[in-house]
Amino acid sequence: MLDSPRLTLAVRRDPLIVEDLRSTTVADDPVQRRDLILLERARGGDLDAFNDLVVCYQEQLFALIVRMVPDRDQAADCVQEAFFSAYRNLASFRGGIVKSWLNRIAINAAMDIQRARKRRPAQPYPELEDDSWQPPAGEEADPVHTALTTERHTVLNQAMSTITDDQRAAIVLFDVEGYDYQEIAAMTGVSLGTVKSRIHRGRLALRDRLADRMDLFRG
Amino acid sequence: MPHVREVGATPHDDHDAMLVAALAAGDLAGTERDAAIALIGACAECASLHDDLQAIARATAKLPPPLPMPDRDFRISAQQAGRLRRGGWRRLLPTALGQATFTRPLGVGLATFGLIGLVVTNVSIGLSMGSAASAPEAYSTGGGGAAAAPADQNAAGSAAPDIMSGEGSAAGSVAPAASAMATPSAAPSMVSIIPKSTAATGGAGGGSEAAGSPQRSAAASSSDGRLSVAGGSGPAATAVVPPAGQEGHVVPSSGGPSVSTIRNIVFAGAILIGLALLILARQARRLS
């Protein structure tokens, strides 16, 4: 009978997880979910949805690209070209993280523009001439330490602008942006070994260029 | 693990800087890591390099953030969207074809095929031209004249007793009728085959020393290098014996592209199509 103690009911304690079999995976991350929804709507012809994506990522893409393309105007052109390319090739997105997809397109746009123009900016990293980026110094701030830090960043950025584009991109993505080897390989379309090689060679090249200024980095 | 003494015996310039860089990045394991540690243990400069690379990596990670982007709107207008949007079959072309697994190998294969074909074709033409240049007078004009073409004693078995020099330029595209070497010739010769009715005359000499050629058994060369060939009942004519090494083929006497031109076009087309496929595959990979 139903009140028998031996009767056990099959009661699901945890809700069943239904796998979403659509082409774009449903992510737990709300940001990723938002991106995928906007992307799907953009694919359907909704330009405003795509522009919402642009607003979400334009600053982040610019910050990434300006490290690889020191000229700010060129960097802005790269970002614009990246968004044009993303809109043109919405159908090529085959799932994954939208941010990584946009990063990949932007990095390729940066490489293309650098190859096409082949000119060094007259003033790489102009922000280092402007102290507004620096947080307000605390009372315990040592002016000597601050000056040394600024000098170190200046010479490092100047050296970074002289290494090859591939090496600079790899070092920026790994050391500055914090991506791992696998992510960098996916973004740049090369093998894991090539990513490592570019980073190692890039650092060796930086060390060669900074040979007479290494005192700023030691200790 | 390499012996420390062995490492120290070699100058620093011979040490593997990439190994030190990989150790500084923490990318080594096992015996490679042991070798790198031994290296920096035995060589002071390698140790300094290792420390410097780590210091540079730390400093790079602490680079200040860039200034905010300029006051620029990256959003796409409706007009821009209209220009960017592609419709119809063009939209599918780069994605479908570029993402196919066979695109890249096919592109590489076509480009390689075209390149090899062009090289082989034009090298053969070059050889033919070189051989022809060694005896230009034999092919300069048709008709009579005792063109004392120098004989090449090393003539290959590609005699052309059946080939007559025509009125126009005959710069070296004489080919035996039965010759197996259908090597294309770049010379714009306009020769035509005219059967000779008279019996072969003359003696040995000239450029008819192509030993081993079956055609020569029916012909004899005159001392001036021309070869009279016995043939059918047509008008008498004199064959001009090609110099040694000359290989040619029958070319049409009027109009039309030569076989070599057609081949060059085909091979060049293969290269172009192969490169196009490689570009499509690369574009698809960058955008996926």
HADDOCK unambig.tbl for C-alpha pairs under 7 A between the chains (distance, minus, plus):
assign (segid A and resid 51 and name CA) (segid B and resid 75 and name CA) 5.29 0.50 0.50
assign (segid A and resid 51 and name CA) (segid B and resid 76 and name CA) 6.53 0.50 0.50
assign (segid A and resid 54 and name CA) (segid B and resid 74 and name CA) 6.83 0.50 0.50
assign (segid A and resid 54 and name CA) (segid B and resid 75 and name CA) 6.05 0.50 0.50
assign (segid A and resid 59 and name CA) (segid B and resid 69 and name CA) 6.70 0.50 0.50
assign (segid A and resid 62 and name CA) (segid B and resid 69 and name CA) 6.53 0.50 0.50
assign (segid A and resid 63 and name CA) (segid B and resid 66 and name CA) 6.16 0.50 0.50
assign (segid A and resid 80 and name CA) (segid B and resid 74 and name CA) 5.67 0.50 0.50
assign (segid A and resid 88 and name CA) (segid B and resid 84 and name CA) 5.54 0.50 0.50
assign (segid A and resid 88 and name CA) (segid B and resid 85 and name CA) 5.88 0.50 0.50
assign (segid A and resid 92 and name CA) (segid B and resid 95 and name CA) 6.47 0.50 0.50
assign (segid A and resid 92 and name CA) (segid B and resid 287 and name CA) 6.26 0.50 0.50
assign (segid A and resid 92 and name CA) (segid B and resid 288 and name CA) 5.25 0.50 0.50
assign (segid A and resid 93 and name CA) (segid B and resid 288 and name CA) 5.45 0.50 0.50
assign (segid A and resid 94 and name CA) (segid B and resid 288 and name CA) 6.54 0.50 0.50
assign (segid A and resid 105 and name CA) (segid B and resid 286 and name CA) 6.78 0.50 0.50
assign (segid A and resid 105 and name CA) (segid B and resid 287 and name CA) 6.23 0.50 0.50
assign (segid A and resid 127 and name CA) (segid B and resid 66 and name CA) 6.46 0.50 0.50
assign (segid A and resid 127 and name CA) (segid B and resid 67 and name CA) 5.84 0.50 0.50
assign (segid A and resid 133 and name CA) (segid B and resid 67 and name CA) 6.70 0.50 0.50
assign (segid A and resid 153 and name CA) (segid B and resid 63 and name CA) 6.26 0.50 0.50
assign (segid A and resid 175 and name CA) (segid B and resid 57 and name CA) 6.59 0.50 0.50
assign (segid A and resid 175 and name CA) (segid B and resid 60 and name CA) 6.09 0.50 0.50
assign (segid A and resid 175 and name CA) (segid B and resid 61 and name CA) 4.84 0.50 0.50
assign (segid A and resid 176 and name CA) (segid B and resid 60 and name CA) 6.33 0.50 0.50
assign (segid A and resid 176 and name CA) (segid B and resid 61 and name CA) 4.70 0.50 0.50
assign (segid A and resid 189 and name CA) (segid B and resid 286 and name CA) 6.72 0.50 0.50
assign (segid A and resid 200 and name CA) (segid B and resid 18 and name CA) 6.60 0.50 0.50
assign (segid A and resid 200 and name CA) (segid B and resid 21 and name CA) 5.49 0.50 0.50
assign (segid A and resid 200 and name CA) (segid B and resid 22 and name CA) 6.43 0.50 0.50
assign (segid A and resid 203 and name CA) (segid B and resid 53 and name CA) 6.34 0.50 0.50
assign (segid A and resid 207 and name CA) (segid B and resid 53 and name CA) 6.83 0.50 0.50
assign (segid A and resid 217 and name CA) (segid B and resid 55 and name CA) 5.86 0.50 0.50
assign (segid A and resid 217 and name CA) (segid B and resid 56 and name CA) 6.77 0.50 0.50
assign (segid A and resid 218 and name CA) (segid B and resid 55 and name CA) 6.57 0.50 0.50
